[in-house]
Amino acid sequence: MLLLLLGLALLFVFAGAGLDYGYVIPKRLLRLGAMVVGGCCVALSAILFQTLVGNRILTPAVMGYESVYLLWQALLLLLPGLFGVGGFLSAVLLMLGYSWGLQRWLLSETGEDVYRLLLLGLVLSMLMGTATQFIQLRISPGEFMLFESLSQTSFNRVRPQALLLAALALAAVGLALRRALPVLDVLALGREQAQALGVEPGRQLRRGLAWIALLVAVSTSLIGPTALMGILVAHIAYALAGSSRHRLTLPLGCAVAVALFIAAQLLVEHVFNYRTTVAILVNLVCGAYFLALTLRARGLFA
């Protein structure tokens, strides 16, 4: 997997670059850095979220984090006075605040019932999506096109300062997850089994949701919403690892996510000649996989 990832990275950086170290290659290295950081955030958040909720067909998107980001971007376009406070850091802080609100009020009200929390997150996501659509009707066509570009996965708008902050946040969460690997393996056994083995699911749920919020906030603010990609990445990682142990699935998931991002960008540049986007390719593949997974779970086909 590492050899495949290295080959894709070298191909992306040097294919058709003409060894232009003054402009082309530095720009590609910046985009490659965004793919690595964004891909790792997507993989870690998806696998961790599925462990916490005990369901392998869910992603953090159901909690409404990406809806918060899209609503914020729409408000920035609707109210020009807010433009000065826009950017990577403001979006990250806003999504972290949303996550803190969920944990502070909703989680205590639901009695740490994960499924009720997911339902509330889904409802809030729908409400914010409706508000975003209402704002889209009030902005100009030019602003609407800008919003559409912000609402799709892209590596072209990454700034070096944002990439550095995102990498530092990813490193901090990575260190925390490394220390928590044994606990995560216990949580993967189920809530009752974890309690029997001395792990407090409620406490770990709060801590895990905080990590997930930071990862999703970083990836969404850096490269845009990734929708269902986490499901595909997580299931490929599970298949390659042949185990649910997080010391295997987490790094494999990161490698798979980065490889998918690089492969999609290579297809956009060298096969489709920019007639499509990374977001379209990723959503097409991941959406088809999610549909097949859902139908298989219902026993509609083997």
MOMOCOR-V277063 format. One record per backbone hydrogen bond with DSSP energy under -1.0 kcal/mol. CO is the residue of the C=O (numbers start at 1). NH is the residue of the N-H. E is the energy in kcal/mol with one decimal. If there is no record, write none. Layout:
CO/NH/E
CO/NH/E
This chain:
1/5/-2.4
2/6/-2.6
3/7/-2.5
4/8/-2.4
5/9/-2.2
6/10/-2.5
7/11/-2.3
8/12/-2.4
9/13/-2.2
10/14/-2.4
11/15/-2.0
14/17/-1.8
17/20/-1.1
19/21/-1.4
20/25/-2.5
23/27/-2.0
24/28/-2.2
25/29/-2.6
26/30/-1.9
27/31/-2.1
28/32/-2.7
29/33/-2.3
30/34/-1.8
31/35/-2.1
32/36/-2.4
33/37/-2.6
34/38/-2.8
35/39/-2.6
36/40/-2.2
37/41/-2.2
38/42/-2.3
39/43/-2.4
40/44/-2.7
41/45/-2.2
42/46/-2.0
43/47/-2.4
44/48/-2.3
45/49/-2.3
46/50/-2.4
47/51/-1.8
48/52/-2.2
49/53/-2.3
50/54/-1.2
50/55/-1.1
59/62/-1.8
60/63/-1.8
61/64/-1.5
64/68/-1.8
65/69/-1.7
66/70/-2.4
67/71/-2.4
68/72/-2.3
69/73/-2.3
70/74/-2.2
71/75/-2.3
72/76/-2.1
73/77/-1.4
74/78/-2.1
75/79/-2.8
79/82/-2.4
80/83/-1.6
82/85/-1.6
83/86/-1.5
87/91/-1.8
88/92/-2.2
89/93/-2.5
90/94/-2.2
91/95/-2.2
92/96/-2.2
93/97/-2.2
94/98/-2.1
95/99/-2.2
96/100/-2.4
97/101/-2.1
98/102/-2.1
99/103/-2.3
100/104/-2.9
101/105/-2.3
102/107/-2.6
105/109/-1.9
106/110/-2.1
107/112/-2.1
113/117/-1.9
114/118/-2.4
115/119/-2.1
116/120/-2.4
117/121/-2.4
118/122/-2.4
119/123/-2.3
120/124/-2.7
121/125/-2.2
122/126/-2.0
123/127/-2.3
124/128/-2.6
125/129/-2.1
126/130/-2.1
127/131/-2.3
128/132/-2.3
129/133/-2.1
130/134/-2.1
131/135/-2.0
132/136/-2.1
133/137/-1.2
135/138/-1.6
140/144/-2.5
141/145/-2.1
142/146/-1.8
143/147/-2.4
144/148/-2.4
145/149/-1.8
146/150/-1.8
147/151/-1.6
159/163/-2.5
160/164/-2.2
161/165/-2.2
162/166/-2.5
163/167/-2.4
164/168/-2.1
165/169/-2.3
166/170/-2.5
167/171/-2.3
168/172/-2.1
169/173/-2.2
170/174/-2.6
171/175/-2.2
172/176/-1.8
173/177/-2.7
174/178/-2.0
175/179/-1.6
176/180/-1.2
180/184/-2.5
181/185/-2.1
182/186/-1.6
183/187/-2.4
184/188/-1.8
186/189/-1.5
187/190/-1.5
190/194/-2.3
191/195/-2.1
192/196/-2.1
193/197/-1.4
194/199/-2.8
195/198/-1.4
200/204/-2.2
201/205/-2.5
202/206/-2.0
203/207/-2.2
204/208/-2.9
205/209/-2.6
206/210/-1.6
207/211/-1.9
208/212/-2.7
209/213/-2.5
210/214/-1.9
211/215/-2.4
212/216/-3.0
213/217/-2.4
214/218/-2.3
215/219/-2.6
216/220/-2.8
217/221/-2.1
218/222/-1.8
219/223/-2.8
220/224/-1.3
223/154/-2.7
226/229/-2.1
228/231/-1.1
228/232/-1.0
229/233/-2.4
230/234/-2.6
231/235/-2.2
232/236/-2.2
233/237/-2.2
234/238/-2.4
235/239/-2.1
236/240/-2.6
237/241/-2.5
238/242/-2.1
245/248/-1.5
245/249/-2.3
246/250/-1.7
248/252/-1.8
249/253/-2.5
250/254/-2.0
251/255/-2.3
252/256/-2.5
253/257/-2.5
254/258/-2.4
255/259/-2.3
256/260/-2.4
257/261/-2.2
258/262/-2.5
259/263/-2.7
260/264/-2.5
261/265/-2.3
262/266/-2.5
263/267/-2.2
264/268/-2.2
265/269/-2.2
266/270/-3.0
267/271/-1.5
267/272/-2.9
268/274/-3.4
272/275/-1.6
277/281/-1.9
278/282/-2.9
279/283/-2.6
280/284/-2.2
281/285/-2.3
282/286/-2.8
283/287/-2.4
284/288/-2.0
285/289/-2.2
286/290/-2.5
287/291/-2.3
288/292/-2.4
289/293/-2.7
290/294/-2.5
291/295/-2.5
292/296/-2.3
293/297/-2.2
294/298/-1.5
295/300/-2.6
296/299/-1.2
